[in-house]
Structures are given as C-alpha cells and as structure tokens.
Amino acid sequence: MFEWSLIVYCGLVTFFSRYLMIAILKKEMFTDRIREVLSFVPSAIFPAIIFPAIFLDNSGDLFFEANPKIFAASIAIIAGLLSKNVILTIFSGLISYWFLIFFIFS
C-alpha cells in the first residue's frame, strides 16, 4: 500500500506544480514574443521523445541493422508529408510496423 500512496502523492505534486503555474499566470502577461517562442516547445520536445523509441535498443545502443521501427517511421513520415493528415500518418506507421515485425522480420 505504501507504494501506491507514494505514486499518488508524486502524481499530485507533479500535477499541482504544473497546474498552479498555468493557473496563476494570466494570458495577458504573455507578450507576442513569448507566445511565439512557446509555440516551438512541442516541436522541440517531440523528437526528443521519439528518437530513443525508434533508434535505441533495450540496452541503449544505436540499432540500425534490420530495424523495423526505422522503416515504419520513414513510411509514416512520407504519408504525413503527402497527406497532411495526422490520423493517416499514425495508422500508416502502425500498420507498416506491424506488417514488418509480423511478416518481414519474424
């Protein structure tokens, strides 16, 4: 039971530390320049989350040889560039990854 209470406590501390920052700051406090800079944050964070999942193996080493994740990510990038549709991009990446791991690299 101690572990669950610790998990809930850490979750509440994390949530409130981020929520209070948003709740206290008013939209009028942000200048146009700050809004412009903050608009780039998701674009900067997303590759940092995706890169390890695609290019690193379980031990943390770069894994390029016969990596189905790289092929599926390439297909998803091409689908995203051609269609400009997020749902199609996600499904093309997932379906191509599943096809590769179950039929090609099995």
N, C-alpha and C positions, 0 to 999 in steps of 0.2 A: 504493500500500500504506500510505502514511503516513496517509491519510485514514481508512482502516478501523481502523488501530490507535488513532488518536485517538478515533474513535467508540466503540470497545470500552472504552478507558480511561475516557472520560467516563461511559459507562454503568455501569462497575464502581464508580466513585467515587460516582455518584448512588445506586446500589443500596445500597452498604455504608454510606453516610452515613445513609440512612433505616432500613436493617435494624438497624444497631447501636443506634440509638435505641430501637427496639422490643424488641430482644433484651436490652438492658441493663436497661430498666425492667421492673419486675415488676408484675403485675396488682394485687398488694396495695398498691402505692404510690399507686394512684389512689383518691381519695375518691369518694363517690357524686356529689358536685357536679361534679368534674372529668369523670367519665364522662357525666353529663348534658350538660355543655357540649360535650364532644367528639362527642356523638351528633348535634349540629346541623351539624357540619362538612360532611358530604356534601350536605345540603340547601342549604348556603350556596355550595358550590363548583359544583354542577351548573348553576345558572342562569348563572354566570359563563362556563362553557364553552359552553353552548347559545346564549346571546344573540347573540354575534358570528356564529355559523354561520347563524342564521336572519335576522337583521335587517341585517347589513352586507354590502355587495357587495365585489368584489375590490379596489377602491380604498380601502375602509374607510369609505365614506359610508353613511348610513342609506338603506335601499332598501325603500320601502313600496308603490310602484306596481306592480301586477300581479306581486307576489312569491309564487310558488307555495309557498315554504317557510312563509310565514305561514299560508296556508290549510291546508297539511298539518299544521302544528303545532297549529292550532286543532282539526282533526279528531282528532288524537291525544290532545289534552287532554280532549276530550269523551268519547272512547272510554275513556280511563283513568278518568275520573270515574264513568262509568256502569258499567264492568265490574270495576274494581279488579284488573285483570289486566295485568301488565307485558308479557307476550308479545303479547297482543292490542293493547295500546297501541302497541308498536313496529311490529308488522305493519300496523296501520291507518295509522300515519303514513307508513311506507314506501310502501305501496300507493297511498295517496292522493297522495303526492308524485310517484310515477312516473306515475300517471294524469294528473295535472295537467301535468307537463312534457312528456309524450309526446303527449297528445291535446288538451288545452285551450290551453296556452301555446306550442305548437310553431309 
